[in-house]
Amino acid sequence: MEISFSFNEAHAPVTINVPANVGFTINVKPVAGLVPPVGGGGGGLNVNVLPPAGGGGGGVEQVVKANPKVFFDLAVDGRLAGRIVIELFADTTPRTAENFRALCTGEKGMGKLGKPLHYQGSIFHRLVPYQMFCGGDITAGNGSGGECIYEDRFFEDENFIRQHTGPGFLSMENRGPDTNGSGFLIGLQEDSLLGRETVVFGQVVQGLTLLNSLNRELGNRNKKPSKPLVIADCGQIS
């Protein structure tokens, strides 16, 4: 038995009933920007198959692809401060999540501007007390530069499905529509405006207490860290 269908809503649940003891294939036609195609890198398609009532009849494999997790080891003025772990929303923003993941690992090598496509050694150039951190400018270090891993220096806004509904969400720092490079921001509170203007692609799942502490320690009226805040090391965990 072969089943084919398409959908155009993120997280749209689809239920398919088939007879027990019958093998079947599911073909999914994704809409660009919502679910990545097979082999396209990044997760997003979760298939859960339940056994028939009363047991018996099987041979159906459950496939679940988890979102990747990456880490930053942060240093303040040369002193290691601690680690944060970030889940990347490859399920809703696969292209944006993949850009951030690869910049964490440094696997893409040198960029078009002659700088490594790697967050390691980059600084947080902006810090708004009680609100956010901004970092990821791997070319200029001050928020005016940046570069993505894709063919052009900047890439398009993928979607605005996710929002800054609480502390710890990450979104792309930009200079207008479709200007996503390597810059990002980490919000420390709910912010409905940010989610309408920047693409949310991840969330801090470990180390939020550390970020709040650093924000209090380094925050000032200039909206720049009072001491250098550096990504001393970074990479992928899972």
HUZINOR-V718936 format. One record per run of one state. SS is the DSSP state (2 for helix, 1 for strand, 0 for the rest). FROM is the first residue (numbers start at 1). TO is the last residue. Records with the same first field share a line. If there is no record, write none. Layout:
# HUZINOR-V718936
SS: FROM-TO / FROM-TO
This chain:
# HUZINOR-V718936
0: 1-1 / 7-24 / 30-46 / 48-62 / 64-68 / 77-78 / 89-93 / 106-109 / 111-115 / 117-122 / 129-131 / 136-154 / 156-163 / 165-168 / 173-179 / 181-183 / 188-190 / 198-199 / 207-207 / 219-228 / 237-238
1: 2-6 / 25-29 / 47-47 / 63-63 / 69-76 / 79-88 / 110-110 / 116-116 / 123-128 / 132-135 / 155-155 / 164-164 / 169-172 / 180-180 / 184-187 / 191-191 / 200-206 / 229-236
2: 94-105 / 192-197 / 208-218
